[in-house]
Amino acid sequence: MSPPLQRFVVCRHAHPRQSEHDPGLTSFGHRAARELGDWVAAQLPLHPGLVPTHLLHTPTTRTRETAEALALALPPLVAAPGRPMPETAEDWEGYTSLLARDGVHCAVLVGHHTTLQALFRDVLAPPLRLRRPPPASAVVVEGTPGGPHWRALAHRAGPLG
């Protein structure tokens, strides 16, 4: 019996302030993160099985603030802050296997451009072509835990306004 499919909404944090150490979001970034949350919420009825149970983000302020804005538009989620996000195809395979082992089959992940770049370039089949995903971009993906190829169900290329 094959493992159940996993579904994730993988997001890049919204626009950070310009500072050198762990910046939070700008006012535009907060608005873009709320718009991203609305977009994620709109995807739930469009994709059967896309009912996230967890909200995972890296330990940076910009990903935490983006995740907090996303959470306002979504059903209650188990927050698991401080997790590193995958940045290579191999990282993605290990990460999804670890999440499956922990019983996480649908989640919202908030990371950085490197997570989305690796996903777009090396994991999705066929790959999406974006050089550097802009802030507040996202992709809805599904695949097999630990599997090398995932497919995109929907994609958002950045803030709406």
Backbone as CSV, one residue per row, in Angstrom:
resi,resn,N_x,N_y,N_z,CA_x,CA_y,CA_z,C_x,C_y,C_z
1,MET,0.851,-1.181,0.000,0.000,0.000,0.000,0.895,1.243,0.000
2,SER,0.630,2.149,-0.918,1.459,3.344,-1.013,1.050,4.360,0.052
3,PRO,2.012,5.200,0.480,1.686,6.202,1.499,0.689,7.220,0.957
4,PRO,-0.095,7.823,1.839,-1.058,8.830,1.377,-0.336,10.057,0.832
5,LEU,-1.000,10.718,-0.091,-0.439,11.956,-0.628,-0.355,13.006,0.466
6,GLN,0.650,13.833,0.351,0.748,15.016,1.198,0.400,16.219,0.339
7,ARG,-0.186,17.220,0.965,-0.491,18.472,0.286,0.020,19.616,1.159
8,PHE,0.708,20.547,0.519,1.262,21.681,1.239,1.003,22.967,0.472
9,VAL,0.837,24.041,1.212,0.879,25.379,0.643,2.220,25.935,1.106
10,VAL,3.114,26.144,0.158,4.465,26.607,0.473,4.550,28.080,0.103
11,CYS,4.852,28.919,1.093,4.837,30.377,0.922,6.207,30.977,1.200
12,ARG,6.494,32.034,0.478,7.637,32.871,0.838,7.106,33.991,1.720
13,HIS,7.880,34.360,2.729,7.484,35.457,3.611,7.199,36.714,2.800
14,ALA,6.431,37.612,3.392,6.117,38.892,2.750,7.296,39.851,2.909
15,HIS,7.129,41.079,2.463,8.196,42.079,2.371,8.760,42.476,3.737
16,PRO,10.066,42.199,3.966,10.675,42.593,5.240,11.177,44.033,5.205
17,ARG,11.292,44.602,6.398,11.940,45.916,6.519,13.408,45.756,6.133
18,GLN,14.025,46.834,5.764,15.442,46.818,5.414,16.265,47.018,6.675
19,SER,16.783,45.949,7.201,17.700,46.025,8.337,18.613,44.822,8.250
20,GLU,19.635,44.823,9.031,20.637,43.769,8.895,20.341,42.528,9.715
21,HIS,19.581,42.635,10.786,19.404,41.481,11.657,17.924,41.163,11.870
22,ASP,17.472,40.049,11.350,16.141,39.500,11.584,15.016,40.533,11.497
23,PRO,14.822,41.131,10.309,13.791,42.163,10.189,12.377,41.584,10.218
24,GLY,11.459,42.405,10.707,10.047,42.082,10.617,9.505,42.591,9.295
25,LEU,8.185,42.535,9.121,7.569,42.967,7.881,7.338,44.477,7.859
26,THR,7.360,45.034,6.661,6.954,46.424,6.472,5.432,46.487,6.561
27,SER,4.871,47.693,6.562,3.408,47.802,6.545,2.854,47.193,5.254
28,PHE,3.551,47.398,4.138,3.145,46.753,2.888,3.246,45.231,3.030
29,GLY,4.286,44.761,3.709,4.450,43.327,3.927,3.316,42.724,4.741
30,HIS,2.866,43.443,5.772,1.727,42.957,6.566,0.474,42.855,5.695
31,ARG,0.255,43.867,4.865,-0.907,43.825,3.974,-0.774,42.681,2.965
32,ALA,0.415,42.522,2.388,0.643,41.439,1.425,0.468,40.069,2.082
33,ALA,0.875,39.931,3.333,0.709,38.658,4.051,-0.776,38.366,4.290
34,ARG,-1.553,39.393,4.603,-3.011,39.188,4.772,-3.654,38.786,3.443
35,GLU,-3.225,39.422,2.344,-3.729,39.042,1.012,-3.336,37.606,0.682
36,LEU,-2.118,37.234,1.047,-1.670,35.862,0.833,-2.551,34.899,1.633
37,GLY,-2.882,35.252,2.857,-3.779,34.430,3.661,-5.136,34.263,3.005
38,ASP,-5.663,35.339,2.422,-6.935,35.261,1.707,-6.822,34.330,0.501
39,TRP,-5.683,34.401,-0.207,-5.465,33.527,-1.363,-5.411,32.069,-0.918
40,VAL,-4.677,31.800,0.154,-4.583,30.419,0.660,-5.973,29.923,1.052
41,ALA,-6.734,30.735,1.767,-8.079,30.333,2.181,-8.957,30.039,0.961
42,ALA,-8.802,30.807,-0.107,-9.589,30.586,-1.319,-9.216,29.281,-2.020
43,GLN,-8.002,28.775,-1.785,-7.578,27.523,-2.415,-8.211,26.293,-1.769
44,LEU,-8.593,26.393,-0.495,-9.069,25.222,0.240,-10.259,24.543,-0.431
45,PRO,-11.309,25.272,-0.826,-12.423,24.571,-1.464,-12.127,24.130,-2.903
46,LEU,-11.082,24.684,-3.512,-10.761,24.358,-4.899,-10.003,23.045,-5.052
47,HIS,-9.359,22.589,-3.995,-8.509,21.401,-4.075,-8.923,20.399,-3.003
48,PRO,-9.663,19.351,-3.395,-10.090,18.357,-2.399,-8.889,17.817,-1.621
49,GLY,-9.064,17.695,-0.343,-7.982,17.193,0.505,-7.043,18.264,1.006
50,LEU,-7.233,19.497,0.574,-6.361,20.582,1.025,-6.990,21.234,2.254
51,VAL,-6.804,20.587,3.387,-7.285,21.104,4.665,-6.094,21.066,5.620
52,PRO,-5.318,22.153,5.662,-4.103,22.124,6.474,-4.400,21.975,7.961
53,THR,-3.531,21.219,8.617,-3.643,21.017,10.060,-2.530,21.738,10.808
54,HIS,-1.439,22.055,10.112,-0.264,22.638,10.748,0.193,23.879,9.995
55,LEU,0.824,24.773,10.735,1.430,25.978,10.190,2.885,25.977,10.653
56,LEU,3.791,25.791,9.704,5.210,25.671,10.016,5.962,26.838,9.399
57,HIS,6.921,27.377,10.150,7.720,28.473,9.614,9.112,28.439,10.218
58,THR,10.029,29.133,9.555,11.398,29.215,10.051,11.420,30.116,11.289
59,PRO,12.554,30.172,12.001,12.606,30.966,13.229,12.785,32.468,13.025
60,THR,12.689,32.966,11.801,12.902,34.398,11.593,11.625,35.197,11.865
61,THR,11.800,36.461,12.180,10.663,37.334,12.462,9.775,37.485,11.234
62,ARG,10.369,37.649,10.055,9.564,37.858,8.844,8.694,36.644,8.510
63,THR,9.184,35.423,8.746,8.332,34.255,8.475,7.273,34.096,9.572
64,ARG,7.641,34.408,10.813,6.654,34.319,11.902,5.519,35.303,11.674
65,GLU,5.855,36.554,11.323,4.817,37.558,11.102,3.954,37.206,9.890
66,THR,4.551,36.649,8.848,3.773,36.203,7.694,2.842,35.070,8.101
67,ALA,3.354,34.113,8.865,2.537,32.980,9.323,1.375,33.459,10.194
68,GLU,1.630,34.419,11.058,0.559,34.958,11.920,-0.552,35.589,11.077
69,ALA,-0.176,36.314,10.017,-1.185,36.927,9.142,-1.961,35.851,8.378
70,LEU,-1.260,34.816,7.919,-1.930,33.714,7.222,-2.941,33.035,8.130
71,ALA,-2.561,32.832,9.373,-3.412,32.117,10.328,-4.747,32.820,10.544
72,LEU,-4.784,34.131,10.381,-6.032,34.880,10.577,-7.101,34.493,9.559
73,ALA,-6.677,34.040,8.369,-7.620,33.711,7.304,-7.957,32.225,7.239
74,LEU,-7.323,31.422,8.081,-7.457,29.967,7.971,-8.123,29.373,9.200
75,PRO,-8.621,28.133,9.051,-9.139,27.447,10.235,-8.013,27.287,11.254
76,PRO,-8.319,27.011,12.501,-7.260,26.851,13.500,-6.236,25.805,13.072
77,LEU,-4.973,26.149,13.229,-3.870,25.279,12.834,-2.942,25.070,14.023
78,VAL,-2.280,23.931,14.045,-1.239,23.686,15.037,0.003,24.426,14.560
79,ALA,0.476,25.371,15.325,1.668,26.131,14.947,2.911,25.400,15.416
80,ALA,3.884,25.304,14.534,5.156,24.675,14.867,6.272,25.589,14.376
81,PRO,6.561,26.635,15.132,7.573,27.592,14.688,8.987,27.048,14.850
82,GLY,9.875,27.716,14.160,11.289,27.435,14.351,11.842,26.257,13.584
83,ARG,11.102,25.732,12.633,11.599,24.602,11.854,12.315,25.117,10.615
84,PRO,13.484,24.574,10.311,14.117,24.955,9.051,13.291,24.421,7.884
85,MET,13.328,25.096,6.768,12.606,24.658,5.579,13.593,24.040,4.601
86,PRO,13.120,23.119,3.770,14.020,22.480,2.805,14.513,23.470,1.758
87,GLU,15.790,23.323,1.373,16.380,24.211,0.381,16.973,23.466,-0.805
88,THR,16.865,22.126,-0.814,17.308,21.315,-1.945,16.289,20.191,-2.143
89,ALA,16.391,19.491,-3.278,15.493,18.358,-3.522,15.674,17.294,-2.441
90,GLU,16.917,17.061,-2.041,17.176,16.064,-0.996,16.570,16.504,0.341
91,ASP,16.699,17.793,0.646,16.072,18.322,1.859,14.564,18.092,1.818
92,TRP,13.951,18.346,0.658,12.500,18.209,0.515,12.076,16.764,0.775
93,GLU,12.815,15.807,0.213,12.483,14.394,0.427,12.539,14.040,1.913
94,GLY,13.604,14.452,2.595,13.733,14.165,4.020,12.689,14.882,4.852
95,TYR,12.410,16.127,4.504,11.450,16.947,5.241,10.048,16.352,5.151
96,THR,9.633,15.987,3.938,8.291,15.436,3.774,8.162,14.078,4.456
97,SER,9.227,13.296,4.434,9.201,12.008,5.141,9.074,12.219,6.646
98,LEU,9.809,13.181,7.169,9.746,13.488,8.598,8.345,13.960,8.991
99,LEU,7.762,14.836,8.182,6.414,15.307,8.476,5.404,14.162,8.435
100,ALA,5.533,13.273,7.451,4.621,12.129,7.354,4.749,11.243,8.593
101,ARG,5.980,11.038,9.035,6.206,10.229,10.240,5.547,10.868,11.462
102,ASP,5.514,12.215,11.480,4.873,12.941,12.579,3.365,13.085,12.383
103,GLY,2.825,12.485,11.308,1.386,12.538,11.056,0.904,13.811,10.394
104,VAL,1.816,14.584,9.798,1.448,15.828,9.120,1.336,15.534,7.626
105,HIS,0.102,15.589,7.120,-0.120,15.298,5.701,-0.612,16.507,4.925
106,CYS,-0.953,17.570,5.626,-1.368,18.801,4.960,-1.002,19.965,5.873
107,ALA,-0.226,20.907,5.333,0.253,22.015,6.163,0.532,23.235,5.300
108,VAL,0.628,24.366,5.961,1.089,25.609,5.352,2.514,25.807,5.839
109,LEU,3.437,25.970,4.903,4.850,26.158,5.214,5.247,27.578,4.813
110,VAL,5.901,28.306,5.700,6.356,29.663,5.386,7.868,29.695,5.520
111,GLY,8.520,29.936,4.397,9.975,29.961,4.380,10.491,31.153,3.600
112,HIS,11.608,30.925,2.926,12.322,31.981,2.215,12.367,31.649,0.728
113,HIS,12.952,32.540,-0.060,12.987,32.301,-1.502,13.734,31.021,-1.847
114,THR,14.703,30.626,-1.035,15.478,29.421,-1.342,14.614,28.152,-1.299
115,THR,13.636,28.126,-0.399,12.729,26.979,-0.336,11.902,26.893,-1.614
116,LEU,11.324,28.019,-2.024,10.515,28.013,-3.240,11.362,27.764,-4.482
117,GLN,12.566,28.327,-4.543,13.428,28.096,-5.700,13.731,26.612,-5.865
118,ALA,14.111,25.937,-4.779,14.408,24.511,-4.865,13.180,23.720,-5.267
119,LEU,12.049,24.066,-4.690,10.809,23.384,-5.022,10.476,23.584,-6.495
120,PHE,10.510,24.826,-6.978,10.181,25.117,-8.370,11.143,24.424,-9.332
121,ARG,12.429,24.503,-9.038,13.456,24.044,-9.973,13.674,22.543,-9.927
122,ASP,13.698,21.963,-8.713,14.191,20.594,-8.569,13.157,19.567,-8.142
123,VAL,12.010,19.992,-7.637,11.067,19.040,-7.064,9.803,18.906,-7.905
124,LEU,9.281,20.032,-8.391,8.038,19.968,-9.158,8.262,19.372,-10.533
125,ALA,7.302,18.571,-10.968,7.351,17.992,-12.303,6.048,18.337,-13.019
126,PRO,6.098,19.122,-14.095,7.269,19.821,-14.616,7.619,21.011,-13.730
127,PRO,8.877,21.449,-13.808,9.289,22.573,-12.949,8.603,23.875,-13.340
128,LEU,8.430,24.741,-12.346,7.971,26.104,-12.611,9.210,26.960,-12.824
129,ARG,9.110,27.925,-13.693,10.267,28.760,-14.015,10.141,30.143,-13.401
130,LEU,10.757,30.333,-12.248,10.877,31.648,-11.623,12.305,31.755,-11.114
131,ARG,13.003,32.823,-11.500,14.382,32.965,-11.036,14.445,33.151,-9.528
132,ARG,13.703,34.087,-9.016,13.676,34.339,-7.578,12.238,34.661,-7.217
133,PRO,11.563,33.726,-6.574,10.157,33.981,-6.230,10.026,35.243,-5.385
134,PRO,9.106,36.138,-5.743,8.964,37.385,-5.002,8.357,37.165,-3.621
135,PRO,8.495,38.136,-2.732,7.841,38.037,-1.428,6.339,37.798,-1.589
136,ALA,5.773,37.047,-0.661,4.343,36.741,-0.612,3.880,35.902,-1.799
137,SER,4.805,35.144,-2.408,4.405,34.197,-3.439,4.162,32.845,-2.781
138,ALA,3.461,31.962,-3.494,3.117,30.670,-2.904,2.801,29.657,-3.992
139,VAL,2.860,28.396,-3.607,2.463,27.308,-4.498,1.783,26.236,-3.656
140,VAL,0.720,25.664,-4.196,0.043,24.532,-3.578,0.580,23.296,-4.280
141,VAL,1.118,22.346,-3.510,1.732,21.154,-4.101,1.165,19.888,-3.469
142,GLU,1.280,18.788,-4.221,0.941,17.485,-3.665,1.933,16.476,-4.189
143,GLY,2.175,15.449,-3.358,3.093,14.400,-3.734,3.161,13.344,-2.657
144,THR,4.066,12.418,-2.854,4.253,11.313,-1.929,5.370,11.645,-0.954
145,PRO,5.171,11.408,0.334,6.236,11.689,1.307,7.553,11.029,0.886
146,GLY,8.609,11.819,0.874,9.921,11.310,0.505,10.113,11.132,-0.983
147,GLY,9.066,11.372,-1.766,9.171,11.205,-3.210,9.907,12.356,-3.864
148,PRO,10.538,12.095,-5.004,11.337,13.128,-5.650,10.532,14.111,-6.487
149,HIS,9.325,13.741,-6.902,8.568,14.618,-7.798,7.190,14.916,-7.227
150,TRP,6.876,16.178,-7.230,5.602,16.683,-6.747,4.960,17.464,-7.875
151,ARG,3.672,17.702,-7.758,3.019,18.517,-8.788,2.384,19.741,-8.151
152,ALA,2.379,20.811,-8.935,1.768,22.060,-8.485,0.285,22.042,-8.818
153,LEU,-0.541,22.395,-7.838,-1.976,22.495,-8.058,-2.400,23.941,-8.331
154,ALA,-1.670,24.886,-7.751,-1.963,26.315,-7.938,-0.704,27.096,-7.584
155,HIS,-0.612,28.307,-8.119,0.575,29.122,-7.893,0.171,30.588,-7.801
156,ARG,0.801,31.297,-6.899,0.602,32.747,-6.753,1.959,33.408,-6.846
157,ALA,2.105,34.340,-7.781,3.417,34.917,-8.062,3.764,36.162,-7.277
158,GLY,3.004,36.506,-6.243,3.361,37.658,-5.452,2.138,38.441,-5.019
159,PRO,2.356,39.591,-4.402,1.241,40.357,-3.868,0.295,40.858,-4.951
160,LEU,-0.936,41.038,-4.555,-1.963,41.478,-5.504,-1.944,42.988,-5.687
161,GLY,-1.551,43.730,-4.695,-1.619,45.180,-4.847,-0.558,45.801,-4.109
